[in-house]
Amino acid sequence: MTESYGAAFVVRWMEAAAGAVEREAGRLTELDSAIGDADHGANLRRGFAAVAEELAKEPPGTPGAVLVTAGRLLISTVGGASGPLYGTLLRRAGKELGEAGEVTRDGLARALAAGVAAVGQLGGAAPGDKTMLDALTPAVAALPESFAAARAAADAGAAATVPLRARKGRAGYLGERSVGHQDPGATSSALLFAALEEVAAG
């Protein structure tokens, strides 16, 4: 029997993600200070805190609606590029889920794959460009296998950005100087899948 997950599960995921971002905000900003604007941690912390606060007030009734709400809030509260990118990821995934009251892990993987494709279009990036896609793409591909596999793939993808030369975003202007630093967006994307695995494990 395939396990399925309702709106409350997705709310818990977003709350866990907010907690992870809160804990790791300093590290994200440190990574971003090397190759970006040094604001990734602070920006994401603000955005995910707003998401957790809103979902605590009146949680939407379907998994898709939870993700659409979270995405909308991230777009409106997070500065820099990460707000629109994370917002697009979650909103697109939420729209893909539609009105369904529950979602299977495979269904979530398909919805997130649509979100990742939308992020790629928005940012004009592909895996290997040293962006969040380097963690998101393998994580979503591994999600049908298990939540743990998705987390491991995201972590490995984020770590694999260290030797890459950035080709997109602020880091892209640094050229060779971007080599040797882990991408902050890939790192925060891995936190999203760590939170998902934690919530699934109960």
N, C-alpha and C positions, 0 to 999 in steps of 0.2 A: 504493500500500500504506500502510495506517495504522500508524504506529509505536506500539508499546506498551512499557510500562515496568513493571519488576518491583520487588520489595521493596527491592533495593539502591539503586535510584533514589530511592525515597521516604526511605530512611535518609539518603542524601546530601542530600536537600532539607532534612530536619530538622536535619542538622549545619550546613548553610549558613545556615539560619535562626538557629540558636544563635550562629553567628559574627557574623551581621549585628546581632543584638540586643546581643551583647557590645560590638561597635564603637559602636553607636548608643545605648547605655544612658544615657549622660550627656544626650544631646539629648532622649530620651524623657522623662527625669525633669525636664528643664528645661521642656518643654512642659507636663508634668503639674503642675509647681509653679505655673503660671499659672492653671490652671482645675481642678486636682484635688488629690490628696493628696501629690504630689511623690514617688511611689514606683513609678511605672509601669515605669521602666527597670530599677530594682533587682529588682523582683518578676519581671519577664519574664526577666531575665538568669538569675536563680536557677532558674526553671522550665525554660527551654530548655537550660541547662547540665545539669540532671538528666536531661532527655530524651536529650541527646547521649551522656551517660555510660551510661545504661541500654541504648541501642541499640548502643553499642560493645561492651558485654558479651555480649549474646546477641540479635542482630537477629531479629525475627520473620520468618517465611517468606513472607508475602504483603503487598502494599501496604496492604490494609485493616487487617491486624493491626498494622503499623507505626504507622498513624495512630491506631488505638484505644489502643495503648500510650502514644503521645505525649500524646494527649488525657487519658488517665487520670493521667499524671504531672503534667501542668500543673494539673489540678484539685487534686491533693494537695499540690503544692509552691508554687504561686503564691498570694500573699495578695491581698486586695482583690477587685474584681469581675472583673479580667482573667483570672484562673485559670479560673473556671467558664465564662467566655465563650469563651476560646480552647480550653479543654478540650472544651467542647460542640461547637465547630466541627469539631475534628479527630476526635473520637470518633464523631460522627454521620456524618461523611464516611467514616470507616473502616468503620462498620457497613453503610453503603450499598454499599460495594465488596464486602462479603462475603468469600467464600473464594477469589475469583479470584486466580490466580497473577500476572496482568499486568493493566495498565489502560491504555486509550488516553487521549489528551488529552480527548476528548469525555466519556469515562467519568469521568475525574477532575473535569471541570467539573460533571457531573450530581451527583456525590457531594458536591462542595464546595457546590453550590447547596442540597442538603439540609441541610448543616451550617450554612450562612448562615441558612436559614429557621429552624433550631432556635435559633440565636443571637438572632434577632429575637423569637422567642417568649419565650425566657428573659429577655431584657432589656426586653421590651415596647417595642422601638424599631423605627423604620423609617428608610429613607434620608432624609436631610434633617434628622435629629435631632442631627447633629454627634456621631456615634459611629463605631466601627469599621465599621459597615455602609456608611458612605459610601464607603469604599475597597473593602470586600469585594464588595459587590453589583455594581458595574461591572466589577471584575476578573474575577469568575466569569462574567459575561455575555460578556466578551471572550475568555475562555480557549479556546473552540472555534476561534477565528480563529488565535491563536498565543500562545505563552508571552510573547513581547515585547508583544503587544497587551494581555494581562492585566496585565503590569507597568505599562505606560503608563497604563492605566485606573485602576489602584490609586493610582498617584502623583497623577494628576489629581484623583481623588476625595478623597484626603487634603488636597491643596492647596485644594480647593473648600470645605473645612470652615472656613477662616479667617473668612469673613464671616458664617457661620451663628450663630444663637443656640442654645445647647445646650438641649435639652428633656428630657434623660435623665441619670441618674447624678449624681455629685457636681457636675459642671459645670452641671447644670440648675438648681441652687439659685442660681447667680450671675446668672441672667437676662441683661440687656444686657451685663454685664461679661464674659461669655464670648465676645462678639463680638470679632474681631480676633486670635484665637489659634487655631492649628492644633490639631485634636484629636489627643491622643497615641495613642489607640486606633486611629484611622484611619492614623496615621503608622506604627505598628508593624505593622498589617495590610499596608501597602504593602511593608514589609521582607520579609514572608513571600512575596510574589509576586516581589520582586526576587531573592530566594534561589532560587525555583523556576525563574526564567528563567536564572539563572547556571548552575544544575545541568543544565538541559536543553541549554544551549549548550555544555556540556562544559568 
